[in-house]
Amino acid sequence: MNRNILEGNIIAQLGLEKLPDEEKAALLEQMVGWVEKRVFGKILASLAEADKARFLEIMESGDQAASEEFLSQKVPNFAELLEQETAAAKQELAEFHKTLD
């Protein structure tokens, strides 16, 4: 997943600029994982059973090229979906952070 999409100012939005770089990196890893789960859940919900099985096989294999090819064929709006879910996750995190203040 393109972490630059997620990274875009989320640290500043949450007021975490002063965290050590290692902690920022760990936080971003968790956020990337969270967004990936959201995106993959939506992808799986949109696929037919045979395509779900094929997609899971590809993901387990770790073949990035096959994954990109599959997504371009079966989920033509993947980039849009990724942007939407990233924006939603960032918004939810920002709103949650406000409740902690």
C-alpha positions in Angstrom: 0.0 0.0 0.0 1.2 3.5 -0.8 2.0 4.9 2.7 2.4 8.4 1.3 -1.4 8.6 0.9 -1.9 7.8 4.5 1.1 9.7 5.8 -0.1 13.0 4.3 -0.2 15.2 7.5 -1.8 12.6 9.8 1.0 13.1 12.3 0.4 16.8 12.3 -3.4 16.4 12.4 -3.0 14.3 15.5 -0.5 16.7 17.1 2.2 14.0 17.2 5.1 15.9 15.6 7.2 15.7 18.7 7.1 11.9 19.0 10.4 10.2 18.3 10.8 9.1 14.7 10.7 5.4 15.8 7.3 5.9 17.4 5.9 7.8 14.4 7.0 5.0 12.2 5.4 2.4 14.4 2.2 4.4 14.5 2.1 4.8 10.7 2.7 1.0 10.4 -0.4 0.4 12.5 -2.4 2.9 10.5 -1.4 1.4 7.2 -2.4 -2.1 8.5 -5.8 -0.6 9.6 -6.4 0.9 6.2 -5.3 -2.2 4.4 -7.9 -4.3 6.4 -10.6 -1.8 5.5 -9.7 -1.8 1.8 -9.3 -5.6 1.6 -12.6 -6.1 3.4 -14.4 -3.9 0.8 -12.6 -5.7 -2.0 -13.6 -9.1 -0.8 -17.2 -8.0 -0.3 -17.4 -6.9 -3.9 -15.9 -10.1 -5.5 -17.6 -13.2 -6.6 -16.7 -16.4 -4.6 -14.2 -17.7 -7.3 -12.6 -14.3 -7.5 -12.3 -14.1 -3.7 -10.5 -17.4 -3.6 -8.1 -16.3 -6.3 -7.5 -12.9 -4.7 -6.7 -14.6 -1.3 -4.3 -17.0 -3.1 -2.5 -14.1 -4.7 -2.3 -12.2 -1.4 -0.9 -15.2 0.4 1.7 -15.7 -2.4 3.0 -12.1 -1.9 3.2 -11.6 -5.7 2.9 -7.9 -6.0 2.7 -7.9 -9.8 -0.1 -10.5 -9.8 -2.0 -8.6 -7.1 -1.8 -5.4 -9.1 -2.9 -7.1 -12.3 -5.8 -8.8 -10.5 -6.9 -5.5 -8.9 -6.8 -3.7 -12.2 -9.0 -6.3 -13.8 -11.4 -7.1 -11.0 -11.5 -3.8 -9.0 -11.1 -1.0 -11.5 -11.9 1.6 -8.9 -9.1 0.4 -6.5 -7.3 3.7 -6.4 -10.5 5.6 -5.6 -11.4 3.0 -3.0 -8.0 3.3 -1.4 -8.2 7.1 -1.3 -11.7 7.0 0.2 -10.8 4.5 2.9 -7.6 6.4 3.7 -9.5 9.7 4.0 -12.2 8.1 6.2 -9.6 6.5 8.4 -7.7 9.8 8.8 -11.0 11.6 9.6 -12.0 9.0 12.2 -8.5 9.2 13.8 -8.7 13.0 13.9 -12.2 12.9 15.5 -11.1 10.3 18.0 -8.1 12.3 18.9 -10.3 15.4 19.6 -12.3 13.3 22.1 -9.1 12.7 24.1 -8.4 16.4 24.5 
